[in-house]
Structure formats: structure tokens, C-alpha cells
Amino acid sequence: MTSPTFEKIKAPVFYYNDFAFVEMAGASGLKLVPEEKRNPLYLTSYGTGELINYAIKEGYRKIYLGIGGSATVDGGVGMMAALGVKFYDENGNLLKPEGSALLSLEKIDIPDELSKVLNGVEIKIMSDVKNPLLGKDGAVRVFGPQKGLKKEYFEPMEKGLNKLAELLLEKTGRDMRKIEGGGAAGGIGAALYALTGAELVSGAEFFLKITGFDEKLKDVEWVITGEGSFDFQSFHGKAPYVVAKKAKESGKKVIVLCGVAKVDKEAYKVVDAVFSIVNGIQDKKEAFEKAEENLYFTAYNIGKLLKGGAR
């Protein structure tokens, strides 16, 4: 498979019953990109498209795509290129399938054989955010900076995503700008919807269902969940929020463990306590290096507190 930086890597496809599960982070994830190379202009989602292709060739007609942890803001250009779609500038030059393609995109070509490849294939995109494709809460302005996109490229990339949406609308009749959650993972889910008619669903709800969360919830008093940064984005449908909301609705108490806590009093409508695991004054590099140690220390203290009969 192809990494976000166009290197060859191995990436997994998981099989469960009659469907294949493709994790975008495995082929196009931020964890695969060294910090000095984190610039979405030169990163691609091509490997994710390769994984989808692989699952189809293996005979699976139901494919679930998890789009968390992505490195890209390419509007799914890389993923679509792996499926055979070509992208051109105004002079007819073939564009490299990376984020920068959005800056000069003028034409796309969807091969006729793609419809044959996708015939009978049901694709569902699992996402835990509800951000739109464009605007102040969209793919570029909210998630771009997290992946290294500089502010001066916000407007050009927004225009590029809008142009991509217009071109796909002309070709397929589906508008990727109107999909709730279309801003997730640099717009790849919205692009897959426009290209194939794929459905965007809650990733958190999906995994809670297949793991029997509701049934297991009946036998507990406390629920502990967590994520890297527990902040305003968490409340747009991310897994910790969905877990906390379901738990509170069932009368359970909820604790959140996180690296960074940026919440206000509204958070305590669905959680009882939020703990940052960072131990003392640590810079970002040290916090990442000591994440396991810090998590263990914080969890140990919470366990001691709960064991002591705290109510």
C-alpha cells in the first residue's frame, strides 16, 4: 500500500462476518507521517483507496471505512485516484493525487469501468464528527491545522474542495457539500459519497453495537472512557461523547481520561469527572513519550479512589 508520503507500507484489512473493515489510519494516518513532513499539501489518501480496492477484489460486497486519525486534507483525491479517477489542471496536465491537487483542479475523469467494479458493493463510512465539508467548522479550518496546514492555505484549499464538489456533482449528481460529517478526514467520506453513493454512519454507534455495549452497560456502576484531547470537538459525536451520553442515560457515572482537557461546565451534563493524565509540567514530546506511564498512574489513582467507596 501507499503511505501518506508515497512510500510503500503494509496496511491491514479486517474481516468480520460478511463485511470488510478498512481503517484509514492504517494506510493514510497521521501516525505514519514524521512531524517534519506533516504538510497536507503533499500528503495523500491513495493508500486508503488501495485498501478499498483490495477488499473488493477479495470478494467482499460490504465495506466499512473508518476515517479517524487521518493525515490528509486532500478531499479524497488520493483515494479516488487509487480507484481510477484522474484529476487535471486547466492545461490538461495530470495532477499528483495529493492535497496540492486541490489548488489547481479544473477537470476530473471517472472511468466507465469503475461502475462495474463497484456494482453491488455497499460502502459505509464511519465517522465520529458532524463537521461540514466547508466553512469555519469544516475540513480545512478545523482539522487542517492539526495536520500541519498553514493558515495562508485555508482559503485556497477551501476553494479547491468547493471546485472538487462542483465537478463531482456534475459527474454523479451527488453533492458532497451537503453531507453531515463531510469535513471529517479531509473530506474523504464526502468524496466517497459523491463518487459511489456511500453512506456516512456513526463509527461510535457501529462499534458499540458489535461489541454489545448496551448489554454490558447493565452490569456496571462506573464507565471510564477517554481520548487524546477532550474538547469541543468531542461533543460533535466522537466516541467518548457517545459512550458518556449512553451511560448517563442509563444512570451510570462517567469518568473521562485524556491527554488534554478543554471543557466547560456543559461537559458535566454527560460526565461526572475529567482527568488529564499529564503528570506535572511536560512539553508535548515528553507527554507523548510518557503517555503509557501517565495513563497507568492516573488510572491507578482513580482505581484506588473508587475502591475506597467513593460515591
Phi and psi restraints in degrees (value plus and minus 20) as a CYANA .aco file:
   2 THR   PHI    -124.7   -84.7
   2 THR   PSI     107.2   147.2
   3 SER   PHI     -96.9   -56.9
   3 SER   PSI     151.5   191.5
   4 PRO   PHI     -78.2   -38.2
   4 PRO   PSI     -45.6    -5.6
   5 THR   PHI    -120.3   -80.3
   5 THR   PSI      -1.4    38.6
   6 PHE   PHI      48.2    88.2
   6 PHE   PSI       7.3    47.3
   7 GLU   PHI    -119.9   -79.9
   7 GLU   PSI     137.3   177.3
   8 LYS   PHI    -104.4   -64.4
   8 LYS   PSI     108.3   148.3
   9 ILE   PHI    -159.0  -119.0
   9 ILE   PSI     150.9   190.9
  10 LYS   PHI    -122.6   -82.6
  10 LYS   PSI     117.0   157.0
  11 ALA   PHI    -158.4  -118.4
  11 ALA   PSI     124.5   164.5
  12 PRO   PHI    -108.2   -68.2
  12 PRO   PSI     134.2   174.2
  13 VAL   PHI    -144.7  -104.7
  13 VAL   PSI     109.5   149.5
  14 PHE   PHI    -122.4   -82.4
  14 PHE   PSI     121.9   161.9
  15 TYR   PHI    -136.4   -96.4
  15 TYR   PSI     111.8   151.8
  16 TYR   PHI    -159.9  -119.9
  16 TYR   PSI      94.6   134.6
  17 ASN   PHI      35.0    75.0
  17 ASN   PSI    -139.5   -99.5
  18 ASP   PHI    -122.3   -82.3
  18 ASP   PSI      -6.2    33.8
  19 PHE   PHI    -147.4  -107.4
  19 PHE   PSI     139.1   179.1
  20 ALA   PHI    -126.1   -86.1
  20 ALA   PSI     118.6   158.6
  21 PHE   PHI    -132.3   -92.3
  21 PHE   PSI     101.4   141.4
  22 VAL   PHI    -129.6   -89.6
  22 VAL   PSI     105.5   145.5
  23 GLU   PHI    -122.7   -82.7
  23 GLU   PSI      96.6   136.6
  24 MET   PHI     -78.2   -38.2
  24 MET   PSI     -56.6   -16.6
  25 ALA   PHI     -81.2   -41.2
  25 ALA   PSI     -45.2    -5.2
  26 GLY   PHI     -91.4   -51.4
  26 GLY   PSI     -47.4    -7.4
  27 ALA   PHI    -135.7   -95.7
  27 ALA   PSI     -49.8    -9.8
  28 SER   PHI    -152.2  -112.2
  28 SER   PSI      12.4    52.4
  29 GLY   PHI    -107.8   -67.8
  29 GLY   PSI     135.0   175.0
  30 LEU   PHI     -83.1   -43.1
  30 LEU   PSI     -50.2   -10.2
  31 LYS   PHI     -84.3   -44.3
  31 LYS   PSI     -37.8     2.2
  32 LEU   PHI    -107.1   -67.1
  32 LEU   PSI     -24.4    15.6
  33 VAL   PHI    -133.2   -93.2
  33 VAL   PSI      99.9   139.9
  34 PRO   PHI     -78.9   -38.9
  34 PRO   PSI     128.3   168.3
  35 GLU   PHI     -74.2   -34.2
  35 GLU   PSI     -57.2   -17.2
  36 GLU   PHI     -90.5   -50.5
  36 GLU   PSI     -32.8     7.2
  37 LYS   PHI    -128.5   -88.5
  37 LYS   PSI     -10.5    29.5
  38 ARG   PHI    -101.1   -61.1
  38 ARG   PSI      63.4   103.4
  39 ASN   PHI    -159.3  -119.3
  39 ASN   PSI      84.5   124.5
  40 PRO   PHI     -77.6   -37.6
  40 PRO   PSI     -35.9     4.1
  41 LEU   PHI     -82.8   -42.8
  41 LEU   PSI     -49.6    -9.6
  42 TYR   PHI    -136.6   -96.6
  42 TYR   PSI       1.3    41.3
  43 LEU   PHI    -135.3   -95.3
  43 LEU   PSI     133.9   173.9
  44 THR   PHI    -151.9  -111.9
  44 THR   PSI     131.7   171.7
  45 SER   PHI    -119.7   -79.7
  45 SER   PSI      -1.9    38.1
  46 TYR   PHI     -75.3   -35.3
  46 TYR   PSI     -62.0   -22.0
  47 GLY   PHI     -80.9   -40.9
  47 GLY   PSI     -52.9   -12.9
  48 THR   PHI     -85.0   -45.0
  48 THR   PSI     -60.8   -20.8
  49 GLY   PHI     -83.0   -43.0
  49 GLY   PSI     -57.0   -17.0
  50 GLU   PHI     -83.5   -43.5
  50 GLU   PSI     -59.3   -19.3
  51 LEU   PHI     -85.6   -45.6
  51 LEU   PSI     -60.4   -20.4
  52 ILE   PHI     -82.0   -42.0
  52 ILE   PSI     -65.3   -25.3
  53 ASN   PHI     -77.5   -37.5
  53 ASN   PSI     -64.3   -24.3
  54 TYR   PHI     -81.9   -41.9
  54 TYR   PSI     -65.5   -25.5
  55 ALA   PHI     -82.2   -42.2
  55 ALA   PSI     -59.3   -19.3
  56 ILE   PHI     -85.0   -45.0
  56 ILE   PSI     -63.6   -23.6
  57 LYS   PHI     -86.9   -46.9
  57 LYS   PSI     -44.8    -4.8
  58 GLU   PHI     -97.4   -57.4
  58 GLU   PSI     -24.6    15.4
  59 GLY   PHI      78.5   118.5
  59 GLY   PSI     -15.0    25.0
  60 TYR   PHI    -102.5   -62.5
  60 TYR   PSI     111.9   151.9
  61 ARG   PHI    -125.0   -85.0
  61 ARG   PSI     -26.1    13.9
  62 LYS   PHI    -141.2  -101.2
  62 LYS   PSI      99.5   139.5
  63 ILE   PHI    -146.7  -106.7
  63 ILE   PSI     107.4   147.4
  64 TYR   PHI    -128.1   -88.1
  64 TYR   PSI     107.8   147.8
  65 LEU   PHI    -133.0   -93.0
  65 LEU   PSI      95.9   135.9
  66 GLY   PHI    -109.7   -69.7
  66 GLY   PSI     106.0   146.0
  67 ILE   PHI    -132.9   -92.9
  67 ILE   PSI       2.9    42.9
  68 GLY   PHI     -99.2   -59.2
  68 GLY   PSI     136.1   176.1
  69 GLY   PHI      50.9    90.9
  69 GLY   PSI       4.7    44.7
  70 SER   PHI     -96.2   -56.2
  70 SER   PSI     136.3   176.3
  71 ALA   PHI    -120.6   -80.6
  71 ALA   PSI     -30.5     9.5
  72 THR   PHI    -126.4   -86.4
  72 THR   PSI     135.6   175.6
  73 VAL   PHI    -155.7  -115.7
  73 VAL   PSI      38.5    78.5
  74 ASP   PHI    -129.5   -89.5
  74 ASP   PSI      -9.1    30.9
  75 GLY   PHI      43.0    83.0
  75 GLY   PSI      -1.6    38.4
  76 GLY   PHI      59.6    99.6
  76 GLY   PSI      -9.9    30.1
  77 VAL   PHI     -76.8   -36.8
  77 VAL   PSI     -66.3   -26.3
  78 GLY   PHI     -81.7   -41.7
  78 GLY   PSI     -68.1   -28.1
  79 MET   PHI     -78.3   -38.3
  79 MET   PSI     -65.4   -25.4
  80 MET   PHI     -86.9   -46.9
  80 MET   PSI     -55.3   -15.3
  81 ALA   PHI     -82.4   -42.4
  81 ALA   PSI     -57.9   -17.9
  82 ALA   PHI     -86.2   -46.2
  82 ALA   PSI     -44.4    -4.4
  83 LEU   PHI    -108.8   -68.8
  83 LEU   PSI     -20.8    19.2
  84 GLY   PHI      90.3   130.3
  84 GLY   PSI     -23.7    16.3
  85 VAL   PHI     -96.6   -56.6
  85 VAL   PSI     121.3   161.3
  86 LYS   PHI    -136.7   -96.7
  86 LYS   PSI     128.4   168.4
  87 PHE   PHI    -146.8  -106.8
  87 PHE   PSI     115.8   155.8
  88 TYR   PHI    -151.5  -111.5
  88 TYR   PSI     133.7   173.7
  89 ASP   PHI    -109.8   -69.8
  89 ASP   PSI    -193.2  -153.2
  90 GLU   PHI     -87.6   -47.6
  90 GLU   PSI     -38.0     2.0
  91 ASN   PHI    -116.8   -76.8
  91 ASN   PSI     -13.8    26.2
  92 GLY   PHI      62.2   102.2
  92 GLY   PSI      -7.7    32.3
  93 ASN   PHI    -100.0   -60.0
  93 ASN   PSI     114.9   154.9
  94 LEU   PHI     -89.2   -49.2
  94 LEU   PSI     108.7   148.7
  95 LEU   PHI    -111.2   -71.2
  95 LEU   PSI     123.6   163.6
  96 LYS   PHI     -86.7   -46.7
  96 LYS   PSI     114.7   154.7
  97 PRO   PHI     -96.9   -56.9
  97 PRO   PSI      52.1    92.1
  98 GLU   PHI    -161.4  -121.4
  98 GLU   PSI     160.0   200.0
  99 GLY   PHI     -77.0   -37.0
  99 GLY   PSI     -56.4   -16.4
 100 SER   PHI     -83.7   -43.7
 100 SER   PSI     -39.3     0.7
 101 ALA   PHI     -79.5   -39.5
 101 ALA   PSI     -49.5    -9.5
 102 LEU   PHI     -86.7   -46.7
 102 LEU   PSI     -41.9    -1.9
 103 LEU   PHI     -95.3   -55.3
 103 LEU   PSI     -41.5    -1.5
 104 SER   PHI    -153.4  -113.4
 104 SER   PSI      -0.3    39.7
 105 LEU   PHI     -89.1   -49.1
 105 LEU   PSI     110.9   150.9
 106 GLU   PHI    -153.8  -113.8
 106 GLU   PSI     -40.3    -0.3
 107 LYS   PHI    -172.1  -132.1
 107 LYS   PSI     124.8   164.8
 108 ILE   PHI    -148.3  -108.3
 108 ILE   PSI     132.9   172.9
 109 ASP   PHI    -149.4  -109.4
 109 ASP   PSI      96.1   136.1
 110 ILE   PHI    -122.2   -82.2
 110 ILE   PSI      95.5   135.5
 111 PRO   PHI     -86.0   -46.0
 111 PRO   PSI     123.5   163.5
 112 ASP   PHI     -80.4   -40.4
 112 ASP   PSI     -53.9   -13.9
 113 GLU   PHI     -89.1   -49.1
 113 GLU   PSI     -34.9     5.1
 114 LEU   PHI     -83.3   -43.3
 114 LEU   PSI     -57.4   -17.4
 115 SER   PHI     -83.4   -43.4
 115 SER   PSI     -52.1   -12.1
 116 LYS   PHI     -90.7   -50.7
 116 LYS   PSI     -60.5   -20.5
 117 VAL   PHI     -83.1   -43.1
 117 VAL   PSI     -59.1   -19.1
 118 LEU   PHI    -109.9   -69.9
 118 LEU   PSI     -22.3    17.7
 119 ASN   PHI     -79.8   -39.8
 119 ASN   PSI     102.2   142.2
 120 GLY   PHI      61.5   101.5
 120 GLY   PSI     -17.7    22.3
 121 VAL   PHI    -113.5   -73.5
 121 VAL   PSI     107.0   147.0
 122 GLU   PHI    -125.3   -85.3
 122 GLU   PSI      99.0   139.0
 123 ILE   PHI    -134.9   -94.9
 123 ILE   PSI     110.5   150.5
 124 LYS   PHI    -142.7  -102.7
 124 LYS   PSI     113.7   153.7
 125 ILE   PHI    -124.2   -84.2
 125 ILE   PSI     101.9   141.9
 126 MET   PHI    -118.0   -78.0
 126 MET   PSI     101.4   141.4
 127 SER   PHI    -159.2  -119.2
 127 SER   PSI     129.5   169.5
 128 ASP   PHI    -132.9   -92.9
 128 ASP   PSI      -0.6    39.4
 129 VAL   PHI    -148.7  -108.7
 129 VAL   PSI     137.3   177.3
 130 LYS   PHI    -134.8   -94.8
 130 LYS   PSI      -7.4    32.6
 131 ASN   PHI     -82.9   -42.9
 131 ASN   PSI     119.7   159.7
 132 PRO   PHI     -92.8   -52.8
 132 PRO   PSI     149.6   189.6
 133 LEU   PHI     -85.6   -45.6
 133 LEU   PSI     -64.5   -24.5
 134 LEU   PHI    -136.5   -96.5
 134 LEU   PSI     147.3   187.3
 135 GLY   PHI      76.1   116.1
 135 GLY   PSI    -193.2  -153.2
 136 LYS   PHI     -84.4   -44.4
 136 LYS   PSI     -43.4    -3.4
 137 ASP   PHI    -125.3   -85.3
 137 ASP   PSI      -5.2    34.8
 138 GLY   PHI    -110.9   -70.9
 138 GLY   PSI    -190.4  -150.4
 139 ALA   PHI     -78.7   -38.7
 139 ALA   PSI     -62.3   -22.3
 140 VAL   PHI     -95.9   -55.9
 140 VAL   PSI     -72.7   -32.7
 141 ARG   PHI     -98.3   -58.3
 141 ARG   PSI     -50.4   -10.4
 142 VAL   PHI    -109.7   -69.7
 142 VAL   PSI     -70.1   -30.1
 143 PHE   PHI    -115.2   -75.2
 143 PHE   PSI     -42.6    -2.6
 144 GLY   PHI     -75.9   -35.9
 144 GLY   PSI     -70.0   -30.0
 145 PRO   PHI     -80.4   -40.4
 145 PRO   PSI     -52.1   -12.1
 146 GLN   PHI     -84.7   -44.7
 146 GLN   PSI     -42.3    -2.3
 147 LYS   PHI    -127.2   -87.2
 147 LYS   PSI     -15.8    24.2
 148 GLY   PHI      83.0   123.0
 148 GLY   PSI     -11.6    28.4
 149 LEU   PHI     -96.5   -56.5
 149 LEU   PSI     109.8   149.8
 150 LYS   PHI    -101.0   -61.0
 150 LYS   PSI     131.4   171.4
 151 LYS   PHI     -78.9   -38.9
 151 LYS   PSI     -53.8   -13.8
 152 GLU   PHI     -86.3   -46.3
 152 GLU   PSI     -32.7     7.3
 153 TYR   PHI    -119.7   -79.7
 153 TYR   PSI     -20.3    19.7
 154 PHE   PHI     -77.3   -37.3
 154 PHE   PSI     -74.4   -34.4
 155 GLU   PHI     -85.3   -45.3
 155 GLU   PSI     -68.3   -28.3
 156 PRO   PHI     -79.7   -39.7
 156 PRO   PSI     -59.0   -19.0
 157 MET   PHI     -90.0   -50.0
 157 MET   PSI     -57.1   -17.1
 158 GLU   PHI     -80.2   -40.2
 158 GLU   PSI     -65.1   -25.1
 159 LYS   PHI     -83.0   -43.0
 159 LYS   PSI     -58.7   -18.7
 160 GLY   PHI     -85.0   -45.0
 160 GLY   PSI     -62.2   -22.2
 161 LEU   PHI     -83.8   -43.8
 161 LEU   PSI     -59.2   -19.2
 162 ASN   PHI     -85.4   -45.4
 162 ASN   PSI     -60.5   -20.5
 163 LYS   PHI     -83.3   -43.3
 163 LYS   PSI     -62.7   -22.7
 164 LEU   PHI     -79.5   -39.5
 164 LEU   PSI     -63.4   -23.4
 165 ALA   PHI     -81.6   -41.6
 165 ALA   PSI     -61.7   -21.7
 166 GLU   PHI     -83.4   -43.4
 166 GLU   PSI     -63.5   -23.5
 167 LEU   PHI     -86.3   -46.3
 167 LEU   PSI     -61.2   -21.2
 168 LEU   PHI     -88.6   -48.6
 168 LEU   PSI     -56.1   -16.1
 169 LEU   PHI     -81.9   -41.9
 169 LEU   PSI     -62.1   -22.1
 170 GLU   PHI     -81.3   -41.3
 170 GLU   PSI     -58.5   -18.5
 171 LYS   PHI    -102.1   -62.1
 171 LYS   PSI     -56.4   -16.4
 172 THR   PHI    -137.9   -97.9
 172 THR   PSI     -37.3     2.7
 173 GLY   PHI      61.3   101.3
 173 GLY   PSI     -13.7    26.3
 174 ARG   PHI    -135.0   -95.0
 174 ARG   PSI     112.0   152.0
 175 ASP   PHI    -121.8   -81.8
 175 ASP   PSI      87.7   127.7
 176 MET   PHI     -89.1   -49.1
 176 MET   PSI     -31.2     8.8
 177 ARG   PHI     -98.7   -58.7
 177 ARG   PSI     -35.3     4.7
 178 LYS   PHI    -118.2   -78.2
 178 LYS   PSI     -17.2    22.8
 179 ILE   PHI    -109.2   -69.2
 179 ILE   PSI     106.3   146.3
 180 GLU   PHI     -84.5   -44.5
 180 GLU   PSI     109.7   149.7
 181 GLY   PHI      67.5   107.5
 181 GLY   PSI     -13.8    26.2
 182 GLY   PHI     -86.0   -46.0
 182 GLY   PSI     -36.0     4.0
 183 GLY   PHI    -103.7   -63.7
 183 GLY   PSI     -28.8    11.2
 184 ALA   PHI     -86.7   -46.7
 184 ALA   PSI     124.7   164.7
 185 ALA   PHI      34.4    74.4
 185 ALA   PSI      19.4    59.4
 186 GLY   PHI      49.7    89.7
 186 GLY   PSI       0.0    40.0
 187 GLY   PHI      68.6   108.6
 187 GLY   PSI     -11.2    28.8
 188 ILE   PHI     -85.9   -45.9
 188 ILE   PSI     -56.9   -16.9
 189 GLY   PHI     -85.9   -45.9
 189 GLY   PSI     -62.7   -22.7
 190 ALA   PHI     -83.1   -43.1
 190 ALA   PSI     -59.0   -19.0
 191 ALA   PHI     -86.2   -46.2
 191 ALA   PSI     -60.4   -20.4
 192 LEU   PHI     -87.2   -47.2
 192 LEU   PSI     -54.8   -14.8
 193 TYR   PHI     -82.2   -42.2
 193 TYR   PSI     -69.2   -29.2
 194 ALA   PHI     -83.4   -43.4
 194 ALA   PSI     -57.7   -17.7
 195 LEU   PHI     -97.4   -57.4
 195 LEU   PSI     -60.7   -20.7
 196 THR   PHI    -142.1  -102.1
 196 THR   PSI     -30.1     9.9
 197 GLY   PHI      63.2   103.2
 197 GLY   PSI      -5.7    34.3
 198 ALA   PHI     -78.7   -38.7
 198 ALA   PSI     131.8   171.8
 199 GLU   PHI    -123.1   -83.1
 199 GLU   PSI     115.9   155.9
 200 LEU   PHI    -111.2   -71.2
 200 LEU   PSI     106.2   146.2
 201 VAL   PHI    -149.6  -109.6
 201 VAL   PSI     146.2   186.2
 202 SER   PHI     -93.6   -53.6
 202 SER   PSI      98.2   138.2
 203 GLY   PHI     -85.1   -45.1
 203 GLY   PSI     -59.8   -19.8
 204 ALA   PHI     -82.1   -42.1
 204 ALA   PSI     -66.9   -26.9
 205 GLU   PHI     -80.7   -40.7
 205 GLU   PSI     -59.7   -19.7
 206 PHE   PHI     -80.7   -40.7
 206 PHE   PSI     -71.0   -31.0
 207 PHE   PHI     -90.8   -50.8
 207 PHE   PSI     -53.7   -13.7
 208 LEU   PHI     -84.9   -44.9
 208 LEU   PSI     -53.5   -13.5
 209 LYS   PHI     -89.6   -49.6
 209 LYS   PSI     -68.9   -28.9
 210 ILE   PHI     -94.3   -54.3
 210 ILE   PSI     -36.2     3.8
 211 THR   PHI    -116.9   -76.9
 211 THR   PSI     -19.3    20.7
 212 GLY   PHI      48.0    88.0
 212 GLY   PSI      16.9    56.9
 213 PHE   PHI     -78.0   -38.0
 213 PHE   PSI     -66.4   -26.4
 214 ASP   PHI     -79.8   -39.8
 214 ASP   PSI     -60.1   -20.1
 215 GLU   PHI     -88.9   -48.9
 215 GLU   PSI     -63.3   -23.3
 216 LYS   PHI     -86.4   -46.4
 216 LYS   PSI     -49.6    -9.6
 217 LEU   PHI     -82.2   -42.2
 217 LEU   PSI     -47.3    -7.3
 218 LYS   PHI     -83.1   -43.1
 218 LYS   PSI     -46.0    -6.0
 219 ASP   PHI    -121.6   -81.6
 219 ASP   PSI      -8.2    31.8
 220 VAL   PHI    -143.5  -103.5
 220 VAL   PSI     141.0   181.0
 221 GLU   PHI    -126.4   -86.4
 221 GLU   PSI     -60.2   -20.2
 222 TRP   PHI    -134.5   -94.5
 222 TRP   PSI     123.4   163.4
 223 VAL   PHI    -140.8  -100.8
 223 VAL   PSI     107.6   147.6
 224 ILE   PHI    -133.8   -93.8
 224 ILE   PSI     105.0   145.0
 225 THR   PHI    -154.2  -114.2
 225 THR   PSI     159.8   199.8
 226 GLY   PHI     158.5   198.5
 226 GLY   PSI     150.7   190.7
 227 GLU   PHI    -183.0  -143.0
 227 GLU   PSI     153.9   193.9
 228 GLY   PHI     -78.9   -38.9
 228 GLY   PSI     -74.4   -34.4
 229 SER   PHI    -147.2  -107.2
 229 SER   PSI      95.7   135.7
 230 PHE   PHI    -114.9   -74.9
 230 PHE   PSI      81.9   121.9
 231 ASP   PHI    -165.7  -125.7
 231 ASP   PSI    -182.3  -142.3
 232 PHE   PHI     -80.0   -40.0
 232 PHE   PSI     -50.4   -10.4
 233 GLN   PHI     -86.6   -46.6
 233 GLN   PSI     -49.0    -9.0
 234 SER   PHI     -79.4   -39.4
 234 SER   PSI     -51.2   -11.2
 235 PHE   PHI    -106.7   -66.7
 235 PHE   PSI      -9.7    30.3
 236 HIS   PHI    -120.9   -80.9
 236 HIS   PSI       8.9    48.9
 237 GLY   PHI      82.0   122.0
 237 GLY   PSI     -10.1    29.9
 238 LYS   PHI     -88.2   -48.2
 238 LYS   PSI     139.0   179.0
 239 ALA   PHI     -73.8   -33.8
 239 ALA   PSI     -66.8   -26.8
 240 PRO   PHI     -79.0   -39.0
 240 PRO   PSI     -57.0   -17.0
 241 TYR   PHI     -87.6   -47.6
 241 TYR   PSI     -64.1   -24.1
 242 VAL   PHI     -82.7   -42.7
 242 VAL   PSI     -63.1   -23.1
 243 VAL   PHI     -80.2   -40.2
 243 VAL   PSI     -68.1   -28.1
 244 ALA   PHI     -82.9   -42.9
 244 ALA   PSI     -63.1   -23.1
 245 LYS   PHI     -83.0   -43.0
 245 LYS   PSI     -65.2   -25.2
 246 LYS   PHI     -83.6   -43.6
 246 LYS   PSI     -60.0   -20.0
 247 ALA   PHI     -85.5   -45.5
 247 ALA   PSI     -64.7   -24.7
 248 LYS   PHI     -84.9   -44.9
 248 LYS   PSI     -57.6   -17.6
 249 GLU   PHI     -84.6   -44.6
 249 GLU   PSI     -43.1    -3.1
 250 SER   PHI    -116.7   -76.7
 250 SER   PSI     -10.6    29.4
 251 GLY   PHI      58.9    98.9
 251 GLY   PSI      -0.3    39.7
 252 LYS   PHI    -113.9   -73.9
 252 LYS   PSI     139.9   179.9
 253 LYS   PHI    -114.6   -74.6
 253 LYS   PSI     124.5   164.5
 254 VAL   PHI    -147.4  -107.4
 254 VAL   PSI     111.8   151.8
 255 ILE   PHI    -137.8   -97.8
 255 ILE   PSI     117.1   157.1
 256 VAL   PHI    -133.8   -93.8
 256 VAL   PSI     109.4   149.4
 257 LEU   PHI    -126.4   -86.4
 257 LEU   PSI     115.5   155.5
 258 CYS   PHI    -174.0  -134.0
 258 CYS   PSI     144.9   184.9
 259 GLY   PHI     -97.5   -57.5
 259 GLY   PSI     -66.2   -26.2
 260 VAL   PHI    -144.9  -104.9
 260 VAL   PSI     111.0   151.0
 261 ALA   PHI    -132.1   -92.1
 261 ALA   PSI      95.5   135.5
 262 LYS   PHI    -151.5  -111.5
 262 LYS   PSI      56.9    96.9
 263 VAL   PHI    -150.0  -110.0
 263 VAL   PSI     138.1   178.1
 264 ASP   PHI    -134.3   -94.3
 264 ASP   PSI    -190.2  -150.2
 265 LYS   PHI     -82.9   -42.9
 265 LYS   PSI     -41.5    -1.5
 266 GLU   PHI     -82.9   -42.9
 266 GLU   PSI     -49.4    -9.4
 267 ALA   PHI     -81.2   -41.2
 267 ALA   PSI     -49.3    -9.3
 268 TYR   PHI    -100.7   -60.7
 268 TYR   PSI     -12.5    27.5
 269 LYS   PHI     -98.2   -58.2
 269 LYS   PSI     -42.3    -2.3
 270 VAL   PHI    -141.5  -101.5
 270 VAL   PSI     -31.0     9.0
 271 VAL   PHI    -150.0  -110.0
 271 VAL   PSI     137.0   177.0
 272 ASP   PHI    -118.5   -78.5
 272 ASP   PSI     -48.9    -8.9
 273 ALA   PHI    -177.9  -137.9
 273 ALA   PSI     125.6   165.6
 274 VAL   PHI    -145.1  -105.1
 274 VAL   PSI     107.9   147.9
 275 PHE   PHI    -142.9  -102.9
 275 PHE   PSI     103.5   143.5
 276 SER   PHI    -100.4   -60.4
 276 SER   PSI     113.3   153.3
 277 ILE   PHI    -102.5   -62.5
 277 ILE   PSI     -29.1    10.9
 278 VAL   PHI     -83.1   -43.1
 278 VAL   PSI     105.0   145.0
 279 ASN   PHI    -121.4   -81.4
 279 ASN   PSI      84.3   124.3
 280 GLY   PHI      59.5    99.5
 280 GLY   PSI    -185.6  -145.6
 281 ILE   PHI    -106.1   -66.1
 281 ILE   PSI      93.2   133.2
 282 GLN   PHI    -154.7  -114.7
 282 GLN   PSI     120.2   160.2
 283 ASP   PHI     -99.5   -59.5
 283 ASP   PSI     153.6   193.6
 284 LYS   PHI     -79.4   -39.4
 284 LYS   PSI     -62.8   -22.8
 285 LYS   PHI     -81.8   -41.8
 285 LYS   PSI     -66.1   -26.1
 286 GLU   PHI     -87.1   -47.1
 286 GLU   PSI     -58.1   -18.1
 287 ALA   PHI     -81.9   -41.9
 287 ALA   PSI     -59.9   -19.9
 288 PHE   PHI     -88.6   -48.6
 288 PHE   PSI     -62.1   -22.1
 289 GLU   PHI     -85.3   -45.3
 289 GLU   PSI     -52.5   -12.5
 290 LYS   PHI    -124.7   -84.7
 290 LYS   PSI      -1.3    38.7
 291 ALA   PHI     -77.6   -37.6
 291 ALA   PSI     -66.4   -26.4
 292 GLU   PHI     -83.0   -43.0
 292 GLU   PSI     -65.4   -25.4
 293 GLU   PHI     -81.7   -41.7
 293 GLU   PSI     -64.6   -24.6
 294 ASN   PHI     -85.6   -45.6
 294 ASN   PSI     -60.4   -20.4
 295 LEU   PHI     -83.7   -43.7
 295 LEU   PSI     -64.5   -24.5
 296 TYR   PHI     -80.4   -40.4
 296 TYR   PSI     -66.2   -26.2
 297 PHE   PHI     -80.8   -40.8
 297 PHE   PSI     -66.6   -26.6
 298 THR   PHI     -87.0   -47.0
 298 THR   PSI     -64.3   -24.3
 299 ALA   PHI     -83.1   -43.1
 299 ALA   PSI     -57.6   -17.6
 300 TYR   PHI     -81.5   -41.5
 300 TYR   PSI     -64.8   -24.8
 301 ASN   PHI     -85.3   -45.3
 301 ASN   PSI     -60.1   -20.1
 302 ILE   PHI     -85.0   -45.0
 302 ILE   PSI     -62.1   -22.1
 303 GLY   PHI     -79.9   -39.9
 303 GLY   PSI     -62.1   -22.1
 304 LYS   PHI     -81.9   -41.9
 304 LYS   PSI     -60.8   -20.8
 305 LEU   PHI     -85.3   -45.3
 305 LEU   PSI     -67.1   -27.1
 306 LEU   PHI     -87.0   -47.0
 306 LEU   PSI     -58.4   -18.4
 307 LYS   PHI     -84.9   -44.9
 307 LYS   PSI     -47.1    -7.1
 308 GLY   PHI     -97.4   -57.4
 308 GLY   PSI     -19.5    20.5
 309 GLY   PHI      73.8   113.8
 309 GLY   PSI       0.3    40.3
 310 ALA   PHI     -82.1   -42.1
 310 ALA   PSI     118.6   158.6
